[in-house]
Amino acid sequence: MFLKRMLIGVLSISIAAPTVFAQSAPKQKKPNVVFILADNVGYGDMGPYGGGELRGAPTPRTDELAKSGLKLTQYLVEPACTPSRAALMTGQYSIRNGLSLVAEAGTPSTLPGKAYTMGQLFKDAGYATAIFGKWHLGSAPKSLPGAHGFDQYYGLPPDVSWDSATYVAQAIQTHSYPNVPDKVLYEKGPWITQQKGNGPIQRVKPFTMEVRAEIDNELTEKSIAFMKQENAAGKPFFLYLPFSMGHSPNLSSKQFAGKSRIGQYGDKLMEGDYHVGQIMDALKEMNIEDNTILVFASDNGSTGQYMMTYDRLGLGAPDMGSNGPFRGDLGEATEGAVRTFCFIRWPGHIAPNTSSYAMFSIMDFMPTFAAILGAKLPTDRAIDGVNQSDILTGKSKIGNREHLISFIGADLVAVRWKQWRMYFRDMNRTGTGQQMLGGIAANSVPMYYPKVYNIEMDPHEDLQLVNYESISVNAFKAIQEYLASVNKFPNPPPANLTNFNQR
């Protein structure tokens, strides 16, 4: 449906800086910020979390990064790509911008023009800003990176993901458009795009399977060139590099094809690790690593067994990752879907080779960066992220977050309060027989009473608890606070792909 729709459519709260930052700001340059975002890489994939070599795909540069900075072990995201990226960019739950499902071309799901993003935060602070890779927040002019503070954008069409490289090839294979020449299909299909400032989107080249395989090389090269240019100009920069590592189909470059022991997913892990190392080396070469905050994180947990369909040879090497000890896959609200990896390095501010079990949401980066910059966030909207700078500097072990709510579409489906996870809708696999699908293909149904799990005692969520009254009051309090904020700042219509009676 998505392929057909896409081809048819183409064809026919004010935060003050902590004292430590306020005192040091006049004495040194503003820190550069580099945010590298992997795509659907699970908690159990990377070396510092027990993956890497043990997963058949060594990640030596990520191991090095972890030793030089902070590793978060309770880094929490939203259930899918668009929701997590919306939360990262705005510091808000994705539902507050109508993006609580994966954005699909031809639907109203698009970032509102009034959204205040991380790109605008840094631009307002005098930074050069760039994004190279995947935006996935909509293609309306009001939604583009250039409309939200980014000076440069190069990457995918802004409303699709990495699998769009397969669209035309699939249409050709299935004879979906038998009277349309292949050349025309590629002309009208997805193209790599670029944008300068808030100018028009420009098409660069068709996004084919061959381009997909080599795209991260190109994105990394452009990222390094951007950093060198701005550093030479003496301007602080914010680089957002959401590359393709982890997202099916994981077609690796020629350099890494066949390098791992677990197939193309492992090859892409190793390639992504190499690109992270290239960014680290470039910062060192420019002698600015001490004044650069470097973040490497994933937007979601990994895909699950439904990615067996990408095991094209049927040899037991599916295009899927590992969520470690946690249950569930990308697209669900389970711990395995919303808990993944994150490393943060800032020499002189973040102690090397440290780890934090504090609950840290992808939304928290926005207010944390604002605090470091001494910038104010808008007060005409709810900001769900919290300032976690004390975790970075080691002043706090527990941080400023103790709960997190999860949404899928219009539904509030789960809440975390400390080590407790409470579900209000039951995640069910859909389909029949071998086509029973979970993860992003799962369905959810309402329940009369919540399901409750103790994530620390039972990380795989195998033991459902019934004596939860002692903690439910705290979970329900968090929900009531959210609902009160919606009364003050109403949400737009929620994302929807199936119930058209809602509109």
N, C-alpha and C positions, 0 to 999 in steps of 0.2 A: 504493500500500500504506500509506504513511504517513497520507494523508488518511483512508482508510477506517478504519485502526486508531485514529486520533485521534477521529473522529466516533463510531465504535462504542463506544470506551472512555468517551466523555463521555455518550453517550446511554444505553446499557443499564447552622648549627651556631651556637650563641650568638655574636652578632657585636657587638663593642665599637665605639663611635663613633670615627672618626678624630679626631686631636687638634684639627683646625680646628673641628669641630663641638662637641667637648667644651669648648673654651675659650669659644666664643661663646654656648653655650646659656644660661648664667645671665644674660647681658646683654640678650637679646632674646626675644620671644615665640616659641613653637614655630611653624614655618612651616605655613601652610595648604597643602594639596595638592589640586590639581584634575587629574583624569586623564580626558581626553576620548578615547574609543576609537571610531574609525571601523570600518566593517565591510566587509571585502573590497575595500579600496582599494589599488591596486597601486603599486609603486615608481615607475612612470613616469607617475602621474596628477597629482601635486601640482607646483605651479610650481617650488619650490626643487630638485626632482629632474629638471627638464627637461620637466614637463608643464604644467599650468595653461593659460596662453594658447596655447602650442603645441599643446595637446590640444583646443583649442576650448572650454575651460572655465576662465576666469581664476580664480585663487585669491589675491586680493590680501591678505587678512587673514592667510592662512597664510604668504605671502611676508614679511609684516611680522613674524610670530612668529619665523620662521627668522632674520631679521636681528637680533632681540633676544635670541636664545639659541643653543642648540646643535642642530646637525643630525647625526643618526647615519646613516652610510651603510652600516653593517653591522648593522642592527637585524633580529634573527632571531626568528621566531615558530614556532608548530606548524602542521601542515598544514590545520587546519580550525577552525571557530568555537569549539565547545565545548573542544577541547584547548587552544587558545591562552588562552581565558578561565580555564580551570582552572589553567594554568601561571602566568598573571598573578596570580591570587588566592592561590595557595599557595606560589609560589616553587619548585615541583617539576615534574618532567616529568608530563604529564597521566596517563600510564599508572600512576603511583603512587597515583592516586585512581580508577582504573577508568574514565577519561574520555578515552580516546585515539581515540574516534570522535565524530562529531556526536551529541549526545543526542537521542533520539527518544522521544516519549510512548509509554508502554506497555512500555518496556524497563527493565531494572534499572539503566541508566546514570544515576547520580545522585551528587551530591557527598556523600561520607561525613560523618556527624556529627562525627567526630573530626578532620576537616580543620581546619587553622589557616589563616585567611585574612587578607588585607590589611585587610579590614573590622575583624576582631578586633584586629589589630595597632594600628590607629589608635584604636579604642575603648579598648583597654587603656592607651593613652597619654593618655587624657583628651579625645579629639577627638569632636566631633559628626560622624556619618557618614551618608551618603546615597548611594543609587544610583537613577538615573532612566534607564530604558531597558531593555536586554536583559541578562538574567542567564544563561540558557541552560545552567544547571548542575543542573537537576532540580527537580521540584516536590514531592518528599517533604518533610514537615515538617523533618526533620533537615538538608535541603539548602538551605532558603530563605535569602535574604539576612539576615533577622532572626535566624536561628540562627547566623549567622557574623559578628556584630558591627555590622550596619547598623541604624541607628535608623529609617531610612525607605527604602521601596522603592516605586517607581511605574513601571509599564511593562508589558511583554509578560507573558503567562503564563510562569512561570520555566523551562519545559521546551521552549519552541518559539522560532522565529525570526521575522523580519519577513515572510517569505512566508506565514505562517499567515493573513494578511489575505485570502488568496485561497481558503482552504479551503472556506468555505461557498459562495462564488460558484461555485467549480468543481463542487461537489456539485450545486448547482442547475442549472448548465449541462449537466451530464452525466446528470441525472435519476438520480443515485445513490441517492436516497431519495425515490422518486416519491410515496409516501403520507405524507410528512412535510411539513407546511407550512413555507414559508420562514421564518416568524416563529419557529418552533420550532428550526429549524436554527441561526439566529442566536443564539437563547437558549442553545443547548447548545454552540455553537462557541466559538472562542477569544475571551476578553474581556481588555481592559486591566485590570490588577490593581494593588492596593496592599497594603502591609503596614506596620504601625507596630510598631517594635521586633520582638519575637519573637511577636507576636500572629498571629491567623489571617489567611490571604490573603482579601482582600475584592475582589469583582468591581465594576468601575466602569462599563464600557460595552463593547458588542461591538467587537471589533477588525476593522473593515470596511476595504474599499479606501479609502473616504473618510477614515477615521481614519488609515490608513497614510500618506496623502499629507501630512497636517498634523501628524503625531505629533512631529516634531523641534522644531517651534515650541513645543509644549506641554512637552516635556522640557527645553528650554532655559529657558523661563519658570520652571519649577519649580526648576531648578538655581540660577538667579539669586536667586529668592526665598529659597531655603535659605541661600545664602551671605550674603545681607544680614541674615537673621534671626540667624544664628550670629555674624556679625561684630558686630552691635549688642549681642549678649549677651556679647561679649568672650571667646568660646570658639573655639579653633582648629577647623578643619573639614577633613574629607576628603570631597571630592565625586567620585564615580565616574559619569561621563556616557557610557555606551556607546550612542550614538545610531545612527540607521539609515543614515547616509550610506554609499553604496556597495553595499548589499545589495539584490539583486533581489527583487521588482520595485521599481525606483527611482522610485516615484511621488512627484514633487516637490509642494511646496505651490503654491497659486495664485500666490504672489509670484514663484516661480522657474520655473514651467512655461514652457518655450520660451526660456529665457534663454541657453542654451549653443548651440554650433554642432554638437553631436554627439548630440543627442537626450536622452532622459530620464536617462541615466547622468550626462552632463555637467551637466544641470540640478541633479541632486542633489549633485554635487561643489560647485557654486557655492553651493547652499543651505547645505551643511555648513560651507563656508568662512565664510559669513555668520554662522552660529551660533557658530563659534569666535571670531569678532570680537566678538560680543555678550558672551561670557564675558570676553574681554580688556577690553572697555569697562567692564563691571561691576566688575572688580577695580580698574581705574584710578579709577572713580568713588568707590569705597569707600576709596581710598588705601591699598590693601593689596597691590598688585602686587609691591612689593619684598620682601614677606614671604610670597609664595606661589610654590610650585613648580607650574608649569603644564606638563603633558605632553599632547601631541597625537600619537597614533600609530594605526596600523591593526592589526587582529587577524590579518589574513592578506593574502596577495597576492590579486589580483583573479580573478574568474571568467573562463572562457575562451569558446571558440567555442560550447560547448553553451548559452550564454545567447542564441544566435541565436533560440532559441524565444521570447524575449521581444521580438523585433523584430516586433511584431504587424502592422505595415503592410508588412513586407517591403521596406523602403526603405533598408536598409543602415545602420541605427542600432541595433545590438544593445545590450542592457543589460549591457555588459562593459567592464572597464577595461584598463589597460596595465601590464604588469610590467616595462616598460623593457627593458634588455638581457638579461634573464634568462629561462630556459626554464621552461615549466610553468605550471600554473594551480592555483587553490585546490583542495585535496584531495590533491595529490601531495606528494612529499617533495623536489621539485626546488627549485632556488634561487629561481625565480620565484614559487613558492608560499609559501616560508617567509622571504622577505626583502622587507621593505616599508619604509614611512616612519616616522620618529619625530623629534619636536622636543621639547626640554626647555628651559624658561626659568626662571631663578631669579636675578633681578637682584642684583648684589653678590657672588654666589657662582659663577655660570656666566657666562663672558665672552660678550658679544654677538657675533653674526655669526661663530660658530665652527662647525667641522665636525670630526667624529671618524670615523676608519675602524676604530676598535676594535670587535671583535666584542662585541655587546651583545644578550643574550637577553631576551625578555619576562619570563622567570623572575627576572631580575636586579633588577627593581624592588623586590621584597619585601625582600631583604637590604639593598639600598641605602637604602631608606626606614628600615629598622630601624636602620641605622648612623647616619643623620641624627638619628633620634629618641633614640639611645642605648638602644634597646630590645634585648631578648634574644629570639631565636627558639627554638622548642622543640628539644630535643636528642633526643627520642624518635622521630625520623624523619629521613630523608635530606632535606637541603635542597640542591637542584641549582642554584639561583641563586647568584650571587656578588656581593659588595659592589663596586659600580662607582662609588662616590662620588669616587674620584680622577679618573675621566674627567670628571665634572661640573665639578670644581674646576680642571681643567687640570693636575693634578699628574702624570697619567700619559697617555701617548698610546696605549699598547697595552692598558691595562686588565687585568683579572684573569681573562679567559676566552680560551682558545685552542681549545676544541672544543665541539661541540654534537651530541647524538644526536637522531634523528627516529624517531618511532613512528607506525604506523597500525594501530589495533586491537591485536592481540596481537604484532604483528611489529616488530622493530627493523629498519628499512628503510634507514637511511642514517646517516652520521656526517660532520660537518665537522671537520677539524683544520687550523687556520690557513687557508691559501688552497686547501686540497684538499677535494674532496667525493667521498666513497666510497659507492657504492650496493651493497646486499646483496640487493635485490629489484628487478626490472625493472618500471618503470611502463608499462603497456600500455593503449591505448584499447580500449574495449569496444563491442559492437554491430556492425552491418553497414551498408554503404552510407553514406547521408547521416546515419545514426544512430550513426556511430562517435563515441563520447564519451570525452573525457579528463577531467582534473581530478578532481573529487570522484566522478565516475562511472567513473574508471579502475580497472583491476585491477592486481595486482602478482603476479609469479611469482618463485620462488627461482632463484638462479644458483649455479653451482659456484665461480666466482671473481667478485670484486667488479668493478664498473665504477668508474673513477677519472677525475676531471676536475680541472683547475687553473682555479679560478673566476676568478682575476685575469687569467690569460692568455687564458682562453676562457669569458667570462661566460655565453654561451648554451649551453655544454656540447655543443659540436659535435665536439670532438676527444677521443675516448676514449684514455686512456693505458694502457700495459701495463707500463711500467718504474716501478712504484709501490712497490717493496720499501722504498725509503729512507724513505717516509712511512707505510707501512702499520703499522709497529711502533707509532707514536704513536697512530694511530686505534684499533688493537686494544687498546692499553693503556687508552685512555679507556673502551672497551667493557667490559674486564675489571674496571675500577674500578666501573662501574655495576653489573655482575653481582654483584660482591662486596657492594655496598650492598644489593642485593635479598636476598641471603642473610641479611643482618643485619635488614633491614626489608622483609619480604615484601610484594609488591604484591597488591592484591585481584584477583579474576577480571577479565581484560581486557574492554574493551568488545567487543560482538559483535552483529551483526545477521543473520548468515547461518548460522553453524555452531552449532547447538543441541546437538550432542553434547559440546560443551565443558563444559556445565553439568550 
